[in-house]
Amino acid sequence: MKQCSGCKKEKPLDEFSKDKSKKDGLRTQCKECSKQNQKQYRKINKEKLNEYHRQYRSNGGRHADKPYVYFAYHNGNYYIGSTKYRWTERFSKHKHSAATGLGHYINEHNLSKEDFEVKRFSFETIEEARDAEKSYLCECVGQKGCLNKNK
């Protein structure tokens, strides 16, 4: 038996969902209280959740981050790019396309995303991120270690 932190009732252990982070391996609230809290959250945040799901669907079933410029570093070499997608998705696209300097470098050295140190700089719009990327590229393309191809 365990006491629920929500309703304060003593309930059998099978009335609690699992949670590996807890000492006893169970959530502090019973399933019924958790269900009520989730229902209340969805009711209060209906518009926020609708917008989240609209964005998810409009991105082809992918979660979009805020647009950002990224610098991917590896052994003194670097690549500059901009995107609104997560680094894992962006890395995968580079890896499967040797058309980019980064894609060629990844495949030539058989690298994984964990091999890179990635620094991100967020922007409000993708246009702002692309403008910043172009500005960085003007300074860097052609310099030693820059993997970006001339545009």
C-alpha positions as CSV (number, residue, x, y, z in Angstrom):
1,M,0.0,0.0,0.0
2,K,1.1,3.6,-0.7
3,Q,-0.4,7.0,0.0
4,C,-1.2,9.2,-3.0
5,S,0.2,12.7,-2.8
6,G,-2.9,14.0,-4.7
7,C,-6.0,12.5,-3.0
8,K,-4.1,11.4,0.2
9,K,-5.7,8.0,0.1
10,E,-3.9,4.7,0.8
11,K,-4.0,2.6,-2.4
12,P,-2.6,-0.7,-3.7
13,L,0.7,-0.4,-5.6
14,D,-0.9,-1.3,-8.9
15,E,-2.8,1.9,-8.7
16,F,0.4,3.9,-9.3
17,S,2.3,4.2,-12.6
18,K,6.0,3.3,-12.8
19,D,8.7,6.0,-12.4
20,K,12.3,4.8,-12.5
21,S,13.5,8.1,-10.9
22,K,11.6,7.4,-7.7
23,K,13.1,5.3,-4.9
24,D,10.2,2.9,-4.9
25,G,9.9,2.9,-8.7
26,L,6.4,4.4,-8.6
27,R,4.9,7.9,-9.2
28,T,3.8,9.9,-6.2
29,Q,0.2,10.3,-7.5
30,C,-2.2,7.5,-8.2
31,K,-3.3,6.8,-11.8
32,E,-6.7,8.4,-11.2
33,C,-5.2,11.7,-9.8
34,S,-2.7,11.8,-12.7
35,K,-5.5,11.3,-15.1
36,Q,-7.5,14.2,-13.5
37,N,-4.4,16.5,-13.6
38,Q,-3.7,15.7,-17.3
39,K,-7.3,16.4,-18.1
40,Q,-7.3,19.7,-16.3
41,Y,-4.0,20.7,-17.9
42,R,-5.4,20.0,-21.4
43,K,-8.5,22.0,-20.6
44,I,-6.5,25.0,-19.4
45,N,-3.9,24.8,-22.2
46,K,-6.1,23.8,-25.0
47,E,-5.0,26.6,-27.4
48,K,-1.3,26.0,-26.6
49,L,-1.6,22.3,-27.3
50,N,-3.6,22.8,-30.5
51,E,-0.9,25.1,-31.8
52,Y,1.8,22.6,-30.9
53,H,0.0,19.9,-32.8
54,R,-0.7,22.2,-35.8
55,Q,3.1,22.9,-36.0
56,Y,3.9,19.2,-35.7
57,R,1.5,18.3,-38.5
58,S,2.7,21.2,-40.7
59,N,6.3,20.0,-40.3
60,G,5.5,16.6,-41.8
61,G,5.3,14.9,-38.4
62,R,8.5,16.4,-37.0
63,H,9.0,18.7,-34.0
64,A,10.5,22.0,-35.0
65,D,12.9,23.9,-32.9
66,K,13.2,27.7,-33.0
67,P,15.3,28.5,-36.1
68,Y,19.0,28.6,-35.3
69,V,22.4,28.8,-36.9
70,Y,24.7,26.0,-35.9
71,F,28.4,25.6,-35.9
72,A,29.4,21.9,-36.0
73,Y,33.1,21.4,-34.9
74,H,35.3,18.3,-35.3
75,N,39.1,18.2,-35.0
76,G,39.7,21.8,-36.1
77,N,37.2,21.7,-38.9
78,Y,33.8,23.3,-38.8
79,Y,30.6,23.7,-40.8
80,I,28.1,26.5,-40.5
81,G,24.4,25.9,-41.2
82,S,20.9,27.1,-40.3
83,T,17.7,25.1,-39.7
84,K,14.6,24.8,-37.7
85,Y,15.0,21.1,-37.2
86,R,16.8,19.2,-34.5
87,W,20.5,18.5,-34.9
88,T,19.8,14.8,-35.2
89,E,17.6,15.3,-38.2
90,R,19.9,17.8,-39.8
91,F,23.0,15.5,-39.3
92,S,21.1,12.7,-40.9
93,K,20.3,14.8,-44.0
94,H,24.0,15.8,-44.3
95,K,25.2,12.2,-43.9
96,H,22.9,11.0,-46.7
97,S,24.0,13.8,-49.0
98,A,27.6,14.2,-50.0
99,A,26.5,17.3,-51.9
100,T,27.4,19.4,-48.8
101,G,30.9,19.8,-47.5
102,L,29.8,18.4,-44.2
103,G,28.1,15.4,-45.8
104,H,31.3,14.6,-47.7
105,Y,33.4,15.0,-44.5
106,I,31.1,12.8,-42.4
107,N,31.2,10.0,-44.9
108,E,34.9,10.3,-45.6
109,H,35.8,10.0,-41.9
110,N,32.9,7.7,-41.0
111,L,31.6,10.0,-38.3
112,S,28.5,10.0,-36.1
113,K,26.6,13.0,-34.7
114,E,28.3,12.4,-31.3
115,D,31.7,13.1,-32.8
116,F,30.7,16.8,-33.3
117,E,30.6,19.6,-30.8
118,V,27.6,21.8,-31.9
119,K,27.0,25.4,-30.9
120,R,23.6,26.9,-31.6
121,F,22.4,30.5,-31.9
122,S,18.6,30.9,-31.9
123,F,16.6,33.4,-33.8
124,E,12.9,34.3,-34.0
125,T,12.4,33.5,-37.7
126,I,14.2,31.2,-40.2
127,E,14.9,34.3,-42.3
128,E,16.9,35.9,-39.5
129,A,18.8,32.6,-39.0
130,R,19.6,32.4,-42.8
131,D,20.7,36.0,-42.8
132,A,23.0,35.4,-39.9
133,E,24.3,32.2,-41.5
134,K,25.2,34.2,-44.7
135,S,27.0,36.8,-42.7
136,Y,29.1,34.1,-40.9
137,L,29.8,32.3,-44.2
138,C,31.1,35.5,-45.8
139,E,33.7,35.6,-43.1
140,C,34.6,31.9,-43.1
141,V,34.2,30.2,-46.5
142,G,37.7,29.6,-47.9
143,Q,39.4,29.7,-44.5
144,K,41.3,26.8,-43.2
145,G,39.0,24.2,-41.6
146,C,35.8,25.6,-43.0
147,L,33.8,22.7,-44.6
148,N,31.2,24.9,-46.3
149,K,31.5,25.0,-50.0
150,N,31.5,28.3,-51.8
151,K,28.0,29.5,-52.5
